[in-house]
Amino acid sequence: MVPIAYEPDYHTDTIGHWEGGQFLGSVVAAFRQGYTHTDDWLAHKRWYAVLHTFDAAGHHLDSRIERTGTEADHRASVDAAQGLLKQWLDALPGHRFGDIAIRPFRREFDGVLFGLVIETFEDDEHAELHPAGLGFYEPWDGSYDT
């Protein structure tokens, strides 16, 4: 299990518990896997609303992911994603924000990897939250690097 600390008004401000277990929500931008930089990159950077749910033991239950637009329409895309995430969170019975501990999982949507994946970087094993780019390392206290 990988602990993730709740930080209000920062990267992990939409995580916590609900009647069915735990949740991890986010608004995130990503390029499709394999994308290489082009002059029209604004049209290729996509914004998503994301809500992953887990049981009380941290096993992945479901992922709700929706693309809301591109960087070319940044404000509208982000606002739409934030609105969707708020609706989804409001629909989770008994949701409350706080620290979570979940197991690695992975889902692909729209050519983008979403999940908490165990990776090795410079001989250090860590858990990377995709596509947000948050890395969790020993001592596994819930803190992360961006």
C-alpha positions in Angstrom: 0.0 0.0 0.0 1.2 3.5 -0.8 0.1 6.2 1.6 -0.8 9.6 0.0 -1.1 12.6 2.3 -4.0 15.0 1.9 -2.8 18.6 1.3 -5.6 21.3 1.1 -5.3 23.6 -1.9 -2.5 21.6 -3.5 -1.9 18.5 -5.6 -3.7 16.1 -3.3 -6.6 18.2 -2.2 -9.3 15.9 -3.7 -8.5 12.6 -1.9 -10.2 10.9 1.0 -12.7 8.4 2.1 -16.4 7.7 1.3 -18.9 5.0 2.4 -17.5 2.6 -0.2 -13.8 3.0 0.7 -11.3 5.6 -0.6 -11.1 8.0 -3.5 -8.5 9.9 -5.5 -9.7 12.8 -7.7 -7.8 15.2 -9.9 -7.9 17.6 -12.7 -4.9 16.9 -14.9 -3.4 17.7 -18.3 -1.5 15.1 -20.4 -0.3 14.3 -23.8 -1.1 10.9 -25.4 1.7 8.3 -25.1 4.2 8.6 -27.8 3.4 12.3 -28.6 6.5 14.3 -29.7 6.5 18.1 -29.6 4.9 19.9 -32.6 4.2 23.6 -33.2 0.5 22.9 -32.5 1.2 21.4 -29.1 -1.7 23.3 -27.5 -4.2 21.2 -29.4 -2.4 18.0 -28.2 -2.3 18.7 -24.5 -5.6 17.5 -23.2 -7.4 18.2 -19.9 -9.2 15.5 -17.9 -11.4 15.2 -14.9 -10.4 12.0 -13.0 -11.9 10.1 -10.1 -10.5 6.7 -9.0 -12.3 4.8 -6.3 -10.8 2.1 -4.1 -12.1 -0.3 -1.4 -11.1 0.2 2.2 -8.1 -2.1 1.7 -6.8 0.1 -1.1 -7.8 -2.1 -4.1 -8.8 -0.2 -7.2 -12.6 -0.4 -7.8 -13.2 1.9 -10.7 -11.9 5.0 -12.7 -14.1 7.7 -14.0 -12.1 9.8 -16.6 -13.4 12.4 -19.0 -11.5 14.6 -21.4 -12.9 18.2 -21.2 -10.8 19.9 -23.8 -7.3 21.0 -24.8 -4.8 23.6 -23.7 -5.9 25.7 -26.7 -9.0 26.4 -24.6 -7.3 26.3 -21.3 -9.7 28.1 -19.0 -12.8 26.5 -20.4 -11.2 23.0 -20.3 -10.0 23.4 -16.7 -13.3 24.9 -15.5 -15.2 22.0 -17.1 -12.9 19.4 -15.5 -13.2 21.0 -12.1 -17.0 21.2 -12.5 -17.2 17.5 -13.4 -14.9 16.4 -10.5 -17.0 18.4 -8.1 -20.2 16.7 -9.3 -18.6 13.3 -9.1 -17.3 14.0 -5.6 -20.6 15.3 -4.4 -22.2 12.1 -5.6 -19.9 9.9 -3.4 -22.0 9.1 -0.3 -20.4 10.3 2.9 -17.2 11.6 1.2 -14.7 13.5 3.4 -11.2 14.6 2.5 -8.1 13.1 4.1 -5.1 10.9 3.8 -5.4 7.6 1.9 -3.4 4.5 1.3 -3.9 2.6 -2.0 -2.4 -0.2 -4.0 -0.8 0.3 -7.4 -3.1 0.2 -10.4 -3.2 1.3 -14.0 -5.8 2.3 -16.5 -5.4 3.6 -20.0 -7.9 6.2 -21.4 -7.7 8.2 -24.6 -4.1 7.1 -25.2 -3.0 8.3 -21.7 -1.8 6.2 -18.8 -3.7 6.9 -15.5 -2.7 5.1 -12.3 -0.3 4.6 -9.5 2.6 2.6 -11.1 5.7 1.1 -9.4 8.8 2.4 -11.2 12.5 2.5 -10.7 14.6 5.6 -11.1 18.3 5.7 -10.4 18.0 2.4 -8.6 15.2 3.7 -6.3 11.9 2.0 -6.5 9.0 4.4 -6.1 5.3 4.8 -7.0 4.5 7.3 -9.7 1.0 8.8 -10.1 0.3 9.1 -13.8 -0.3 11.4 -15.5 0.1 13.9 -12.7 3.8 13.2 -12.2 3.7 12.8 -8.4 6.4 10.4 -7.1 6.1 8.7 -3.8 9.3 7.3 -2.2 10.6 5.8 1.0 10.0 6.3 3.9 6.4 6.0 2.4 5.0 8.7 4.6 2.5 10.1 2.1 4.7 12.9 0.9 5.6 13.2 -2.8 8.0 14.9 -5.3 6.7 16.6 -8.4 
